[in-house]
Amino acid sequence: MPSIIEAFQSQVGRKILTGLTGVLLVLFIVFHLVGNLAIFGDPNAMNSYSHFLHQLGPLLWIARVGLLLIFVVHAWIGISIWFGKKKARPQDYKVYSSKGGPSKQSLSSRSMAFTGVVLLIFVIFHVNTFALGDMGTVTVDGVEMHDIKTLVLDTFANPFYAFGYTFVMMLLGAHLGHGIWSAFTSLTLSSPKASAMVYTVGVIVAVILAIGFLFIPLYIYFAGGCEAALINCN
């Protein structure tokens, strides 16, 4: 009987692991976007949300390590699969097709390795900028906490960050557009009808998430941070 490691080294095992880690990452992205949108809520909403997470203590670090592991495993398997395909067929197909229906091959699917690597580099940059960034403190209801909101506003007032994040969020949308369908397909969703539906839903979800993330830096930059009508900094 094969071990767990041997099972996940197989083609089927790697597909399942890629799909599972992909679904978990999509769920994290959704919750992360919801947290980011707190900047448009109560003046203290974003800082209070951040403070709540930090109050989790060891649980937060366990979650961070787990998320890092999920991200690394997902990226490693994806890149290794891409290299395996390139090694097996160095020259790309001139025409893409699939048995039993239209091909799901697209610019998004063929650039998954590229967008994945860019997103991996972006995550490191993002964590260094915000999670490990130099931020001050603010007192809310007598409780001193990190002032992540001011850091976000000051960061996206810089055009390099505002437009750089916008570009990466567009790549995120392209990556998720194919990735969501691929993840659920890898988890044995084989019905052609269900597959087509998930592909459509995946593209819609990817577009919504991408717009949600790129809206924040662009709005802050063009609306002027604390002067923006939707952001109350008082």
Phi, psi and omega in degrees: 000126184292148177285171180297319180296316179295323180295318181280353174272348178283165181298314180294317180298319180292325178295317179295316181294322177296316179296316181295312180294326178296316179297318179297321179292322177296318178299319178297317180300320179298311181294325179294320178295317178301317178296320180294325181291351176297343179297338180266003181263219177304146182307330182257004187299311184294315180294322179294320178297315178297319180296320178300317180296317181292334179289347178290343175061237182302328180297324179295318180290325175297317178296319180295315179295318179298317179296318178299317179297316178300316182295315181295316180297315180299315181293317182297314180295316180299315180292320180294323177295319180296315178295324178296319179293320180294325179289321180288327180217089183300329182260128182292157173293145175280328180230133180255134177208161179229147177289135174083008179164178181299147179289142175269005177291132180207176176301323179298314182290324183282347180251016183301320181295317180296308181296326178297317179294318178299317180294325178296315178295320180298318181300318178298315179296318182296315179296318180295326182283317187254302183296324181250009183289164180277104181236151178276197179235159178219149180256123180238117181053041177081003181249125178277134182212167178295141179263070181294330182298314179296322178299317179296314181297316180292323182294313184278000170284344177274123182299330179300314180288315184300310183279332175295316177295323179299315179299315182293324179293329174294320176294324177299316179299318179296319181294315182289330182306316177269328187296321180296314178298315181297321181297312181289328176294320179296334179268038171068025173276092191254349180297126181304319181294314180293322180298317179295321180293316180296324179298315179294314179298320180300317179295318180297314179298318180299317180295316180297315180296316180298315179297318180300317181286319183283339178296321185298304180295321181293319180296315180297318183293311185281332182271349175088037173060241184293345178276353181292141184298327184271355182244114180260114182256007181280000000 
